[in-house]
Every structure is written in C-alpha cells, then in structure tokens.
C-alpha cells in the first residue's frame, strides 16, 4: 500500500512541476527572450504614435497670422485722403 501512495505522490509532483514549467514559460517575467521582444516593439510603437500625435497636433493647431490693420499712409504706395 505504501508503495502505491509513493507512486501517486511522485506522479502528482511531476504533474505539478510540468504545470509550473509551462506557466513560467508563458509568464512575462520568466521569459527574457519574449519579454525583450515585446518591450522593443512596444517602445517602437509608442515612439511612432507620440511622433505622429505631435505632428498632427502641430498641424491642426498651427500658427495663424493675425489680421493687422495698417494705416494707408504707411503703405508702399501710400493713399492720402
């Protein structure tokens, strides 16, 4: 009886180790290769989006020349009354 109990415990321990290994392989902090690629592409995407957003903001809120009233007597060809 004790031999069967040891086998069951050993099988449970192996299954637990396999599940733990699979979870760690999929986990972000345990897999440096996949996490570094993810962070690289995330950085590039954020850089592109911030650049595009800044350019779009500058394009939509660009400087508009104010309408300045100038005396007619100070023009290149002055007009007198």
MOPAC internal coordinates of N, CA, C and O (Angstrom, degrees):
PM7 1SCF
backbone

  N    0.0000 0     0.00 0     0.00 0    0    0    0
  C    1.4429 1     0.00 0     0.00 0    1    0    0
  C    1.5323 1   111.03 1     0.00 0    2    1    0
  O    1.2310 1   120.76 1   138.18 1    3    2    1
  N    1.2840 1   116.14 1   -41.82 1    3    2    1
  C    1.4461 1   120.00 1  -177.36 1    5    3    2
  C    1.5251 1   110.88 1   -66.01 1    6    5    3
  O    1.2310 1   120.50 1   149.67 1    7    6    5
  N    1.3105 1   116.64 1   -30.33 1    7    6    5
  C    1.4591 1   121.83 1   179.70 1    9    7    6
  C    1.5397 1   110.22 1   -67.76 1   10    9    7
  O    1.2310 1   119.68 1   140.10 1   11   10    9
  N    1.3255 1   118.22 1   -39.90 1   11   10    9
  C    1.4689 1   122.39 1   177.49 1   13   11   10
  C    1.5273 1   110.46 1   -65.04 1   14   13   11
  O    1.2310 1   120.96 1   139.99 1   15   14   13
  N    1.3127 1   115.77 1   -40.01 1   15   14   13
  C    1.4547 1   120.66 1  -179.24 1   17   15   14
  C    1.5314 1   110.08 1   -64.31 1   18   17   15
  O    1.2310 1   119.97 1   140.29 1   19   18   17
  N    1.3085 1   117.67 1   -39.71 1   19   18   17
  C    1.4709 1   121.84 1   177.82 1   21   19   18
  C    1.5178 1   110.90 1   -65.49 1   22   21   19
  O    1.2310 1   120.34 1   140.67 1   23   22   21
  N    1.3395 1   116.95 1   -39.33 1   23   22   21
  C    1.4656 1   120.62 1   178.62 1   25   23   22
  C    1.5286 1   111.13 1   -64.80 1   26   25   23
  O    1.2310 1   120.20 1   137.32 1   27   26   25
  N    1.3015 1   117.22 1   -42.68 1   27   26   25
  C    1.4615 1   121.82 1   179.91 1   29   27   26
  C    1.5280 1   109.79 1   -64.23 1   30   29   27
  O    1.2310 1   120.26 1   136.35 1   31   30   29
  N    1.3056 1   117.11 1   -43.65 1   31   30   29
  C    1.4597 1   121.16 1   178.83 1   33   31   30
  C    1.5358 1   110.80 1   -64.11 1   34   33   31
  O    1.2310 1   121.01 1   140.09 1   35   34   33
  N    1.3023 1   115.68 1   -39.91 1   35   34   33
  C    1.4686 1   120.09 1   179.12 1   37   35   34
  C    1.5379 1   110.67 1   -64.96 1   38   37   35
  O    1.2310 1   120.24 1   138.09 1   39   38   37
  N    1.3193 1   117.15 1   -41.91 1   39   38   37
  C    1.4701 1   121.59 1   178.94 1   41   39   38
  C    1.5316 1   110.04 1   -65.85 1   42   41   39
  O    1.2310 1   120.04 1   137.94 1   43   42   41
  N    1.3188 1   117.53 1   -42.06 1   43   42   41
  C    1.4604 1   121.18 1   178.32 1   45   43   42
  C    1.5303 1   110.79 1   -63.00 1   46   45   43
  O    1.2310 1   120.94 1   139.92 1   47   46   45
  N    1.3235 1   115.82 1   -40.08 1   47   46   45
  C    1.4530 1   119.91 1   179.42 1   49   47   46
  C    1.5305 1   110.69 1   -66.25 1   50   49   47
  O    1.2310 1   120.11 1   140.15 1   51   50   49
  N    1.3223 1   117.39 1   -39.85 1   51   50   49
  C    1.4627 1   120.72 1   177.54 1   53   51   50
  C    1.5308 1   111.26 1   -64.04 1   54   53   51
  O    1.2310 1   120.74 1   136.35 1   55   54   53
  N    1.3277 1   116.18 1   -43.65 1   55   54   53
  C    1.4705 1   120.12 1   178.61 1   57   55   54
  C    1.5247 1   110.68 1   -62.30 1   58   57   55
  O    1.2310 1   120.95 1   138.89 1   59   58   57
  N    1.3341 1   115.78 1   -41.11 1   59   58   57
  C    1.4607 1   119.64 1   178.55 1   61   59   58
  C    1.5271 1   110.78 1   -63.14 1   62   61   59
  O    1.2310 1   120.36 1   136.65 1   63   62   61
  N    1.3251 1   116.92 1   -43.35 1   63   62   61
  C    1.4598 1   121.24 1   178.52 1   65   63   62
  C    1.5310 1   111.20 1   -62.29 1   66   65   63
  O    1.2310 1   120.31 1   139.42 1   67   66   65
  N    1.3292 1   117.01 1   -40.58 1   67   66   65
  C    1.4699 1   120.39 1   178.39 1   69   67   66
  C    1.5222 1   111.34 1   -65.11 1   70   69   67
  O    1.2310 1   120.30 1   135.63 1   71   70   69
  N    1.3110 1   117.03 1   -44.37 1   71   70   69
  C    1.4637 1   120.68 1   178.63 1   73   71   70
  C    1.5285 1   111.03 1   -64.49 1   74   73   71
  O    1.2310 1   120.75 1   140.13 1   75   74   73
  N    1.3278 1   116.18 1   -39.87 1   75   74   73
  C    1.4578 1   120.40 1   178.71 1   77   75   74
  C    1.5219 1   110.43 1   -65.30 1   78   77   75
  O    1.2310 1   120.16 1   138.46 1   79   78   77
  N    1.3108 1   117.29 1   -41.54 1   79   78   77
  C    1.4608 1   121.38 1   178.78 1   81   79   78
  C    1.5338 1   110.51 1   -64.37 1   82   81   79
  O    1.2310 1   119.97 1   137.84 1   83   82   81
  N    1.3301 1   117.66 1   -42.16 1   83   82   81
  C    1.4697 1   120.52 1   178.57 1   85   83   82
  C    1.5207 1   110.86 1   -65.40 1   86   85   83
  O    1.2310 1   120.09 1   139.50 1   87   86   85
  N    1.3085 1   117.43 1   -40.50 1   87   86   85
  C    1.4662 1   120.73 1   179.85 1   89   87   86
  C    1.5248 1   110.48 1   -66.12 1   90   89   87
  O    1.2310 1   119.99 1   138.86 1   91   90   89
  N    1.3326 1   117.62 1   -41.14 1   91   90   89
  C    1.4558 1   120.38 1   179.23 1   93   91   90
  C    1.5225 1   111.27 1   -68.56 1   94   93   91
  O    1.2310 1   120.27 1   146.36 1   95   94   93
  N    1.3201 1   117.08 1   -33.64 1   95   94   93
  C    1.4575 1   120.01 1   179.35 1   97   95   94
  C    1.5309 1   110.68 1   -67.72 1   98   97   95
  O    1.2310 1   120.22 1   146.23 1   99   98   97
  N    1.3071 1   117.18 1   -33.77 1   99   98   97
  C    1.4606 1   121.34 1   179.63 1  101   99   98
  C    1.5300 1   112.46 1   -85.91 1  102  101   99
  O    1.2310 1   120.52 1   161.28 1  103  102  101
  N    1.3294 1   116.62 1   -18.72 1  103  102  101
  C    1.4568 1   120.65 1  -176.21 1  105  103  102
  C    1.5280 1   110.47 1   -73.00 1  106  105  103
  O    1.2310 1   121.15 1   -37.24 1  107  106  105
  N    1.3131 1   115.41 1   142.76 1  107  106  105
  C    1.4646 1   122.51 1  -175.88 1  109  107  106
  C    1.5258 1   112.08 1   -64.03 1  110  109  107
  O    1.2310 1   120.01 1   136.09 1  111  110  109
  N    1.2961 1   117.59 1   -43.91 1  111  110  109
  C    1.4680 1   120.22 1  -172.90 1  113  111  110
  C    1.5253 1   113.34 1   -78.44 1  114  113  111
  O    1.2310 1   119.20 1   163.26 1  115  114  113
  N    1.3264 1   119.14 1   -16.74 1  115  114  113
  C    1.4538 1   121.01 1  -179.79 1  117  115  114
  C    1.5218 1   112.94 1   -93.99 1  118  117  115
  O    1.2310 1   119.77 1   161.62 1  119  118  117
  N    1.3257 1   118.04 1   -18.38 1  119  118  117
  C    1.4594 1   120.98 1  -177.80 1  121  119  118
  C    1.5197 1   109.11 1  -109.92 1  122  121  119
  O    1.2310 1   120.08 1   -82.54 1  123  122  121
  N    1.3318 1   117.45 1    97.46 1  123  122  121
  C    1.4526 1   122.07 1  -176.42 1  125  123  122
  C    1.5226 1   111.46 1   -67.78 1  126  125  123
  O    1.2310 1   120.14 1   145.67 1  127  126  125
  N    1.3151 1   117.34 1   -34.33 1  127  126  125
  C    1.4657 1   120.55 1  -177.18 1  129  127  126
  C    1.5232 1   110.78 1   -65.13 1  130  129  127
  O    1.2310 1   119.79 1   129.71 1  131  130  129
  N    1.3043 1   118.00 1   -50.29 1  131  130  129
  C    1.4639 1   119.85 1  -178.78 1  133  131  130
  C    1.5273 1   111.38 1   -72.23 1  134  133  131
  O    1.2310 1   120.09 1   146.27 1  135  134  133
  N    1.3251 1   117.44 1   -33.73 1  135  134  133
  C    1.4672 1   118.65 1  -179.06 1  137  135  134
  C    1.5257 1   111.35 1   -71.81 1  138  137  135
  O    1.2310 1   119.65 1   145.16 1  139  138  137
  N    1.3301 1   118.27 1   -34.84 1  139  138  137
  C    1.4629 1   119.39 1   179.44 1  141  139  138
  C    1.5212 1   110.73 1   -69.45 1  142  141  139
  O    1.2310 1   119.97 1   141.69 1  143  142  141
  N    1.3199 1   117.65 1   -38.31 1  143  142  141
  C    1.4695 1   120.13 1   176.15 1  145  143  142
  C    1.5287 1   110.14 1   -64.80 1  146  145  143
  O    1.2310 1   120.69 1   137.19 1  147  146  145
  N    1.3172 1   116.29 1   -42.81 1  147  146  145
  C    1.4682 1   120.94 1   178.76 1  149  147  146
  C    1.5301 1   110.53 1   -60.22 1  150  149  147
  O    1.2310 1   120.30 1   133.78 1  151  150  149
  N    1.3254 1   117.03 1   -46.22 1  151  150  149
  C    1.4585 1   120.20 1  -179.46 1  153  151  150
  C    1.5279 1   111.71 1   -66.55 1  154  153  151
  O    1.2310 1   120.03 1   144.33 1  155  154  153
  N    1.3195 1   117.54 1   -35.67 1  155  154  153
  C    1.4629 1   121.17 1   177.57 1  157  155  154
  C    1.5233 1   110.57 1   -62.65 1  158  157  155
  O    1.2310 1   120.27 1   129.50 1  159  158  157
  N    1.3268 1   117.09 1   -50.50 1  159  158  157
  C    1.4616 1   120.09 1  -178.85 1  161  159  158
  C    1.5281 1   111.57 1   -68.08 1  162  161  159
  O    1.2310 1   120.23 1   146.52 1  163  162  161
  N    1.3245 1   117.16 1   -33.48 1  163  162  161
  C    1.4612 1   120.36 1   176.15 1  165  163  162
  C    1.5298 1   110.39 1   -64.55 1  166  165  163
  O    1.2310 1   120.14 1   138.35 1  167  166  165
  N    1.3183 1   117.34 1   -41.65 1  167  166  165
  C    1.4593 1   121.81 1   179.03 1  169  167  166
  C    1.5244 1   111.31 1   -64.68 1  170  169  167
  O    1.2310 1   120.53 1   134.47 1  171  170  169
  N    1.3178 1   116.60 1   -45.53 1  171  170  169
  C    1.4688 1   120.69 1   179.28 1  173  171  170
  C    1.5239 1   110.52 1   -62.63 1  174  173  171
  O    1.2310 1   120.29 1   136.73 1  175  174  173
  N    1.3266 1   117.06 1   -43.27 1  175  174  173
  C    1.4690 1   120.97 1   179.71 1  177  175  174
  C    1.5308 1   110.76 1   -63.20 1  178  177  175
  O    1.2310 1   120.04 1   135.65 1  179  178  177
  N    1.3287 1   117.52 1   -44.35 1  179  178  177
  C    1.4701 1   120.24 1   179.09 1  181  179  178
  C    1.5233 1   111.05 1   -64.19 1  182  181  179
  O    1.2310 1   120.27 1   139.55 1  183  182  181
  N    1.3118 1   117.09 1   -40.45 1  183  182  181
  C    1.4617 1   120.85 1   178.91 1  185  183  182
  C    1.5273 1   110.64 1   -61.76 1  186  185  183
  O    1.2310 1   120.47 1   135.10 1  187  186  185
  N    1.3205 1   116.71 1   -44.90 1  187  186  185
  C    1.4691 1   120.68 1   179.67 1  189  187  186
  C    1.5293 1   110.41 1   -65.04 1  190  189  187
  O    1.2310 1   120.46 1   135.94 1  191  190  189
  N    1.3341 1   116.73 1   -44.06 1  191  190  189
  C    1.4691 1   119.62 1  -178.88 1  193  191  190
  C    1.5305 1   112.36 1   -65.65 1  194  193  191
  O    1.2310 1   120.00 1   138.30 1  195  194  193
  N    1.3307 1   117.61 1   -41.70 1  195  194  193
  C    1.4664 1   120.01 1   178.42 1  197  195  194
  C    1.5268 1   111.19 1   -66.43 1  198  197  195
  O    1.2310 1   120.25 1   141.46 1  199  198  197
  N    1.3212 1   117.12 1   -38.54 1  199  198  197
  C    1.4626 1   120.32 1   177.91 1  201  199  198
  C    1.5182 1   110.63 1   -64.84 1  202  201  199
  O    1.2310 1   120.73 1   132.83 1  203  202  201
  N    1.3268 1   116.22 1   -47.17 1  203  202  201
  C    1.4641 1   120.41 1   179.62 1  205  203  202
  C    1.5344 1   110.20 1   -63.11 1  206  205  203
  O    1.2310 1   120.34 1   138.36 1  207  206  205
  N    1.3235 1   116.95 1   -41.64 1  207  206  205
  C    1.4688 1   120.67 1   179.41 1  209  207  206
  C    1.5179 1   112.02 1   -63.39 1  210  209  207
  O    1.2310 1   120.36 1   139.48 1  211  210  209
  N    1.3336 1   116.91 1   -40.52 1  211  210  209
  C    1.4614 1   120.16 1   178.12 1  213  211  210
  C    1.5138 1   111.91 1   -66.07 1  214  213  211
  O    1.2310 1   120.58 1   137.44 1  215  214  213
  N    1.3309 1   116.49 1   -42.56 1  215  214  213
  C    1.4668 1   119.75 1   178.19 1  217  215  214
  C    1.5236 1   111.12 1   -64.64 1  218  217  215
  O    1.2310 1   120.29 1   138.95 1  219  218  217
  N    1.3225 1   117.04 1   -41.05 1  219  218  217
  C    1.4574 1   120.80 1   179.23 1  221  219  218
  C    1.5240 1   110.34 1   -64.33 1  222  221  219
  O    1.2310 1   120.68 1   138.24 1  223  222  221
  N    1.3276 1   116.30 1   -41.76 1  223  222  221
  C    1.4680 1   120.39 1   179.14 1  225  223  222
  C    1.5295 1   110.66 1   -63.57 1  226  225  223
  O    1.2310 1   120.36 1   137.18 1  227  226  225
  N    1.3241 1   116.92 1   -42.82 1  227  226  225
  C    1.4596 1   119.56 1   177.88 1  229  227  226
  C    1.5233 1   111.34 1   -65.09 1  230  229  227
  O    1.2310 1   120.29 1   144.48 1  231  230  229
  N    1.3339 1   117.06 1   -35.52 1  231  230  229
  C    1.4512 1   120.47 1  -179.70 1  233  231  230
  C    1.5284 1   111.48 1   -69.32 1  234  233  231
  O    1.2310 1   119.94 1   138.32 1  235  234  233
  N    1.3220 1   117.72 1   -41.68 1  235  234  233
  C    1.4699 1   120.16 1  -177.03 1  237  235  234
  C    1.5237 1   112.58 1   -79.49 1  238  237  235
  O    1.2310 1   119.67 1   152.93 1  239  238  237
  N    1.3216 1   118.24 1   -27.07 1  239  238  237
  C    1.4709 1   121.44 1  -177.80 1  241  239  238
  C    1.5200 1   110.82 1  -112.05 1  242  241  239
  O    1.2310 1   120.28 1  -145.32 1  243  242  241
  N    1.3170 1   117.07 1    34.68 1  243  242  241
  C    1.4657 1   119.25 1  -176.18 1  245  243  242
  C    1.5273 1   111.40 1   -68.76 1  246  245  243
  O    1.2310 1   121.51 1   -16.38 1  247  246  245
  N    1.3002 1   114.72 1   163.62 1  247  246  245
  C    1.4496 1   121.53 1  -176.92 1  249  247  246
  C    1.5285 1   110.23 1   -68.74 1  250  249  247
  O    1.2310 1   120.95 1   -50.65 1  251  250  249
  N    1.3026 1   115.78 1   129.35 1  251  250  249
  C    1.4576 1   121.15 1   177.09 1  253  251  250
  C    1.5277 1   108.17 1  -107.64 1  254  253  251
  O    1.2310 1   121.42 1   -49.34 1  255  254  253
  N    1.3053 1   114.90 1   130.66 1  255  254  253
  C    1.4626 1   119.07 1  -178.98 1  257  255  254
  C    1.5255 1   109.94 1   -68.59 1  258  257  255
  O    1.2310 1   120.62 1   -52.31 1  259  258  257
  N    1.3115 1   116.42 1   127.69 1  259  258  257
  C    1.4658 1   118.01 1   178.79 1  261  259  258
  C    1.5342 1   110.28 1   -74.13 1  262  261  259
  O    1.2310 1   120.89 1   -29.21 1  263  262  261
  N    1.3029 1   115.89 1   150.79 1  263  262  261
  C    1.4613 1   122.06 1   177.10 1  265  263  262
  C    1.5264 1   107.59 1   -80.75 1  266  265  263
  O    1.2310 1   120.95 1   -68.68 1  267  266  265
  N    1.3134 1   115.79 1   111.32 1  267  266  265
  C    1.4641 1   121.54 1  -177.59 1  269  267  266
  C    1.5269 1   108.44 1  -102.90 1  270  269  267
  O    1.2310 1   121.03 1   -48.63 1  271  270  269
  N    1.3128 1   115.64 1   131.37 1  271  270  269
  C    1.4645 1   119.47 1   177.06 1  273  271  270
  C    1.5300 1   108.81 1   -88.48 1  274  273  271
  O    1.2310 1   121.21 1   -51.78 1  275  274  273
  N    1.3087 1   115.29 1   128.22 1  275  274  273
  C    1.4637 1   121.44 1  -178.39 1  277  275  274
  C    1.5194 1   108.08 1  -116.34 1  278  277  275
  O    1.2310 1   121.05 1   -40.60 1  279  278  277
  N    1.3034 1   115.60 1   139.40 1  279  278  277
  C    1.4655 1   119.12 1   177.39 1  281  279  278
  C    1.5305 1   108.53 1   -65.36 1  282  281  279
  O    1.2310 1   121.04 1   -41.79 1  283  282  281
  N    1.2922 1   115.61 1   138.21 1  283  282  281
  C    1.4619 1   120.40 1  -177.90 1  285  283  282
  C    1.5236 1   112.15 1   -66.57 1  286  285  283
  O    1.2310 1   119.93 1   156.62 1  287  286  285
  N    1.3032 1   117.75 1   -23.38 1  287  286  285
  C    1.4605 1   119.83 1  -179.53 1  289  287  286
  C    1.5267 1   112.11 1   -76.09 1  290  289  287
  O    1.2310 1   119.45 1   167.40 1  291  290  289
  N    1.3423 1   118.66 1   -12.60 1  291  290  289
  C    1.4624 1   121.20 1  -179.35 1  293  291  290
  C    1.5181 1   113.01 1  -102.65 1  294  293  291
  O    1.2310 1   119.36 1  -172.96 1  295  294  293
  N    1.3306 1   118.83 1     7.04 1  295  294  293
  C    1.4642 1   121.36 1   179.22 1  297  295  294
  C    1.5232 1   111.11 1   -73.55 1  298  297  295
  O    1.2310 1   120.51 1    -9.34 1  299  298  297
  N    1.3473 1   116.63 1   170.66 1  299  298  297
  C    1.4471 1   121.43 1   179.07 1  301  299  298
  C    1.5204 1   111.33 1   -60.95 1  302  301  299
  O    1.2310 1   121.69 1   137.75 1  303  302  301
  N    1.3200 1   114.37 1   -42.25 1  303  302  301
  C    1.4705 1   120.49 1   171.02 1  305  303  302
  C    1.5328 1   106.24 1  -111.85 1  306  305  303
  O    1.2310 1   119.95 1   -87.63 1  307  306  305
  N    1.2857 1   117.70 1    92.37 1  307  306  305
  C    1.4645 1   120.86 1  -173.70 1  309  307  306
  C    1.5355 1   112.57 1   -64.09 1  310  309  307
  O    1.2310 1   122.12 1   -31.79 1  311  310  309
  N    1.2920 1   113.54 1   148.21 1  311  310  309
  C    1.4576 1   121.15 1   176.81 1  313  311  310
  C    1.5306 1   107.28 1  -114.52 1  314  313  311
  O    1.2310 1   121.73 1   -53.74 1  315  314  313
  N    1.2928 1   114.29 1   126.26 1  315  314  313
  C    1.4597 1   118.59 1   179.82 1  317  315  314
  C    1.5181 1   109.11 1  -109.57 1  318  317  315
  O    1.2310 1   121.42 1   -24.08 1  319  318  317
  N    1.2816 1   114.89 1   155.92 1  319  318  317
  C    1.4570 1   120.19 1   179.51 1  321  319  318
  C    1.4907 1   111.85 1   -83.48 1  322  321  319
  O    1.2310 1   120.10 1   180.00 1  323  322  321

